[in-house]
Amino acid sequence: MQGTTNENREASIASKFINNTNKNVFLTGKAGTGKTTFLKYIIKHTYKNTVIAAPTGIAAINAGGVTLHSLFQLPFGAFIPDRNANANFTENSKINTPTTLFKQLQLNSTKRKLIQELELLIIDEVSMLRADLLDAMDTVLRSVRRKNAIPFGGVQVLFIGDMLQLPPVVKMTNGII
């Protein structure tokens, strides 16, 4: 990424912004615009404790990371961030709430420490991320890091994706997503 082209200068500015602030960043662009190159550059040039994750296994492998479900031990099914919501369990669908999420959450000490020390979370292929999974991830981060008043428990998030590419897979069952 060294050179004098506009793209390199823009990437350098974006990298400095990520490394010197705690602000969340959304990086988007069409296929072939250098999103993956930038992701690799950030990993090489950041001092922050960083984890790369993605919504699907293939996307996680391609980015050199893990799935969001694995990282945050998210159960399959929809998530409603209301603690007072009734969890509806049926044969075809499962609705999770913060209560059911925490009942199933069994982080070992290594993973708990990783999440507590996390400074930068890079989510690749964010166009495939359902909004409720983002809410579930936020709920886990706030709880494990004991920073309930701060979005994502104070972790900086770099969202990378092409919003004109793959949308989230949403399955409608009995009128429930």
C-alpha positions in Angstrom: 0.0 0.0 0.0 2.9 2.3 -0.3 3.0 4.7 -3.2 1.4 7.9 -4.3 -1.8 6.9 -6.0 -5.1 8.3 -4.6 -6.2 4.9 -3.6 -3.1 4.3 -1.5 -3.5 7.8 0.1 -7.1 7.1 0.9 -6.3 3.7 2.3 -3.6 5.2 4.4 -5.9 7.9 5.8 -8.6 5.3 6.5 -6.0 3.1 8.3 -4.8 6.0 10.4 -8.4 6.8 11.3 -9.0 3.3 12.4 -5.8 3.1 14.4 -6.1 6.5 16.1 -9.8 6.5 17.0 -12.4 4.2 18.5 -15.0 5.1 15.9 -16.9 2.4 14.0 -16.3 2.4 10.2 -18.3 1.1 7.3 -16.1 0.3 4.3 -18.0 -0.5 1.1 -17.2 -0.7 -2.6 -17.9 -2.9 -5.6 -16.1 -6.1 -6.3 -12.5 -5.6 -7.1 -12.1 -2.2 -5.4 -9.6 -3.4 -2.8 -11.7 -4.2 0.3 -9.9 -7.4 1.0 -6.5 -5.8 0.3 -7.4 -3.1 2.8 -8.5 -5.7 5.4 -5.1 -7.4 5.1 -3.3 -4.0 5.3 -5.2 -3.2 8.5 -4.3 -6.5 10.1 -0.6 -6.0 9.3 -0.5 -2.4 10.5 -2.7 -2.2 13.5 -1.5 -2.3 17.1 -5.0 -3.1 18.3 -6.2 -6.5 19.6 -8.1 -7.5 16.5 -10.5 -10.3 15.4 -11.8 -10.9 11.9 -15.3 -12.5 11.7 -17.9 -13.0 9.1 -21.6 -14.1 8.9 -20.8 -17.4 7.1 -18.2 -20.1 7.2 -17.0 -19.5 3.6 -16.8 -15.7 4.2 -14.9 -16.3 7.4 -12.4 -18.6 5.7 -11.9 -16.2 2.8 -11.2 -13.3 5.3 -8.9 -15.4 7.5 -11.3 -15.2 10.4 -14.1 -17.0 12.3 -17.8 -17.0 12.1 -19.7 -14.5 14.2 -21.8 -17.5 15.6 -18.5 -19.2 16.7 -16.9 -16.1 18.1 -19.9 -15.0 20.2 -21.5 -18.4 20.6 -24.7 -17.2 19.1 -27.5 -19.7 18.8 -29.3 -20.3 15.5 -32.6 -18.6 15.1 -33.9 -15.1 15.3 -32.9 -12.7 18.1 -35.2 -10.2 19.8 -33.2 -7.8 22.0 -36.0 -7.3 24.5 -35.4 -9.1 27.8 -39.2 -9.2 28.5 -40.1 -10.8 25.1 -41.4 -14.4 25.3 -39.1 -16.8 23.5 -41.2 -18.8 21.1 -39.8 -22.2 20.4 -41.4 -24.3 17.6 -40.2 -27.1 15.5 -39.5 -24.9 12.6 -38.2 -21.7 14.2 -36.5 -20.5 17.3 -36.7 -17.0 18.8 -33.9 -16.0 21.1 -33.9 -13.2 23.7 -31.1 -11.9 25.9 -32.4 -14.3 28.6 -32.2 -17.4 26.4 -28.9 -16.1 24.9 -27.2 -15.9 28.3 -28.6 -19.3 29.4 -26.8 -20.9 26.5 -23.6 -18.7 26.6 -20.8 -20.8 27.9 -17.5 -18.9 27.2 -14.4 -20.6 28.4 -11.8 -18.4 30.0 -9.7 -18.0 26.9 -12.6 -16.8 24.8 -13.9 -14.5 27.6 -10.4 -12.9 27.9 -10.3 -12.5 24.1 -13.6 -10.7 24.1 -12.7 -8.6 27.1 -9.4 -7.5 25.5 -10.8 -7.0 22.0 -10.3 -3.5 20.6 -11.1 -3.9 16.9 -13.6 -6.3 15.4 -13.5 -6.6 11.6 -16.7 -8.0 10.1 -16.3 -8.9 6.5 -19.1 -9.5 4.1 -21.4 -7.4 6.3 -24.1 -7.4 3.6 -24.9 -11.0 4.6 -25.3 -10.0 8.3 -28.9 -9.9 9.5 -29.8 -7.0 11.8 -30.8 -9.3 14.6 -27.4 -11.0 14.7 -25.8 -7.6 15.0 -28.1 -7.0 18.0 -27.1 -10.4 19.5 -23.4 -9.6 19.0 -23.9 -6.2 20.7 -25.7 -7.9 23.6 -22.9 -10.4 24.2 -20.1 -7.7 23.9 -21.9 -5.4 26.3 -22.4 -8.2 28.8 -19.0 -9.9 28.7 -17.1 -6.6 28.7 -19.4 -5.2 31.4 -20.0 -2.0 29.5 -23.7 -2.0 29.1 -24.1 1.7 28.2 -21.6 1.6 25.3 -22.5 0.1 21.8 -20.6 -3.1 21.2 -19.2 -2.9 24.7 -16.7 -0.3 23.6 -15.2 -2.4 20.8 -14.5 -0.5 17.6 -16.1 -2.3 14.6 -14.9 -2.1 11.0 -17.8 -3.3 8.8 -16.6 -4.3 5.3 -19.0 -5.3 2.5 -20.6 -4.6 -0.8 -24.3 -3.8 -0.1 -25.2 -4.6 -3.8 -23.9 -8.2 -3.3 -25.3 -10.9 -1.2 -28.2 -10.0 1.1 -28.8 -11.9 4.4 -30.6 -15.2 4.0 -34.0 -14.8 5.7 -36.4 -17.6 5.9 -40.1 -16.9 6.6 -41.8 -19.6 8.8 -45.4 -19.2 9.9 -45.2 -15.4 9.5 -42.0 -15.3 11.5 -38.6 -14.5 10.1 
